[in-house]
Amino acid sequence: MSDAAQRLLSENLGSVVLVKLRGNKLLRGKLKSFDQHLNIVLEDADEISSSGAKKLGTVIIRGENVILVSPAEKG
């Protein structure tokens, strides 16, 4: 992982992020932790789909499944 990516993730620890995964899944949750392999822990996570949001709670995402991580909109 690049220094810029690591810095961006570090700045967003404790904030809500969107994580796009393989298989067209989209998760939203509070970024609790991450590592150099992009393994991610989200708290209060929801799976976002066209039919609405499904509560998941705390999830661990394996880095190889992560396509994109983005800060969520404020508000």
Helices and strands as residue ranges (DSSP letters): H 3-11, E 16-21, E 25-34, E 40-49, E 52-61, G 63-65, E 66-71
